[in-house]
């Protein structure tokens, strides 16, 4: 999460309008949500099992899509 917070501060991003797109709940999605960002999870069938643990506390700025091309439907 610290890396996300540092990047947000470095580029002066607004967390309410910043989203992370990734395929790993543990490495991409959870840290982004914990930093106050939104997160888009696009599952990958070869993701390591331990990477698939998602923090269920954050439901409000979370999307799960099946493919990258679906991002255009939301952004």
Secondary structure, DSSP 8 states (H G I E B T S, - for coil): -HHHHHHHHHTT--GGG-EEEES-IIIIIHHHHHTT-EEEEE--TT--GGGG---TT--TTEEEESSGGGGGGT-
